Amino acid sequence: MTATPALQSYSEGRWQQGTGEQRPLLDAATGEVVATIPARGPDAAAMLDYARTVGGPALRALTFTERAAILKALARHLSGHLSELAALSACTGATRRDTAVDVDGGIGTVAAYASKGARELPAATVLLDGEIEPLGKGGTFAGCHILASRLGAAVQVNAFNFPVWGMLEKFAPAFLAGMPSVVKPASQTAYLTELAVRRIIDSGLLPDGAISLLAAGPGNLLERLTAQDTLGFTGSAATALALRTHPVIAGRSVTFNAEADSLNCSILGPDVSADDPEFDLYVDQIVTEMTVKAGQKCTAIRRAFVSPALLSAVCDALSSRLAAVVVGNPRDSSVDMGALASIDQRSEVRKAVAALGAAARTVFGDPAKVEPRGADSEHGAFLSPLLLRADDLFAAPIHEVEAFGPVCTVLPYPNFGQLVSAVALGQGSLVGSIVSADDSAVADLLGRLAPWHGRLLVLNRRDAAESTGHGMAMPQMLHGGPGRAGGGAELGGLRAVHHYLQRTAVQGHPALLEALGTERKQS
Ligand code: NAP
């Protein structure tokens, strides 16, 4: 089985049809209808109520380690459905390499949380956070902090570019924390999320109510949230702002986490010359970030900073590498880069490239022209990789406009002072990378760039063989970033689990507090 023609939602323990207009969702490469999505899903109040009153109690009755064991079995179960999920993933425009990031990466994230939960969390339902602090001179009064599962639902609104990873990287820590997930995928690629949820439900591994799916417009989902619920969002900065300032979210202090867009940078250190291995590592990394998922990664490199002396050499090296990239039907194994998620998305990217064009010139590629292998660019959302060059380091559009596709701009920086100022014009990013073998210069730069970033990668000949790469969000490492990037924090190992737990200070006799550490299983 592949996708259901009319997408269904999973609510109150059963699959349900939506209502209202059915919008066709097209294959990104062929333009054929993959599925339709209804305007409205099941009643949001009933969906949330079931998650809170059936899923939540069932999850909270399990210890952290019991939940981790379920996640482990779930990762194994989903791995058994990899080929089915990968086949449908191609409809989103994804090559097998792209699917590895989304589907394999999502399952890997579940496995990573299973393993972290088993190794680092207790057979308990409440966590002790930190040490017991004496609060009285006589030793009869002290305090500590505990972390307990919130009683609501973890609502997760996701972006179109990671229909599986985007869901699983939020679901796994929420599950481990004992909160039921209510998943609202982006409409464009919701058919792949729906298939993954079907396989999760079919596994029979999860307690009833532990996951719900809203495969439809958001309806009045947000209006129904309470202070015990959480809202995790991934998507554009504009939608993040609308949700953050929503009267219910703001008014009821609903815990809110946003992962928004980001003008990530990659810096070639001034110590590097064109003959150094770091030069090739830098070029390789940019080509990878431009072409994996056709550049539709929130972590992709948008701004490439190099010394003025190497500007032309970097542009030339990138151009010759990009000329060898085969764009085309993602089902063809000889293709390097597939399609954008939709024709609309391609129009958005072309618009963004035109805005960047006010401050940069195109070095490689034509936004209006590409000859895809095994497909055509009228029905498929294909776009050439586009490399731009801006000679003015501070040209505003380069630091303001996100072209969410295979687009990167190279800029020259004369010194670290101006470099850091230019990076800061991006207003906060998910990830930055420095390619350099000069550890002391890197240490200086790291300290100055850290306040603007959620993650920083240092790449050179010593770590390249094992590096997981600029764009890869690893479950062990923080994913999120300040400012424009949304100000949120996901992953980062158990930090993401803590996000779903309420931290409470408990004060009393030290003997009571000590006992909390040993008698953690809730009745
Ligand atoms: P989007 O248009 O903001 O949509 C994101 C999600 O929000 C979708 O599920 C969308 O549903 C939903 N949504 C829109 N309006 C809503 C509302 N009023 N109430 C509730 N939900 C609402 O973003 P996108 O186009 O899918 O994603 C692209 C953007 O995401 C890029 O800017 C990219 O940088 C960013 N992104 C960030 C990360 C990260 O981790 N930081 C990861 C991936 C992508 P519908 O689809 O049904 O409209």
Residues whose N, C-alpha, C, O or C-beta is under 5 A from the ligand:
A	BS01	NAP	V157 N158 A159 F160 K184 P185 A186 S187 Q188 A216 G217 P218 T234 G235 S236 T239 E259 A260 D261 S262 C298 F404 A485
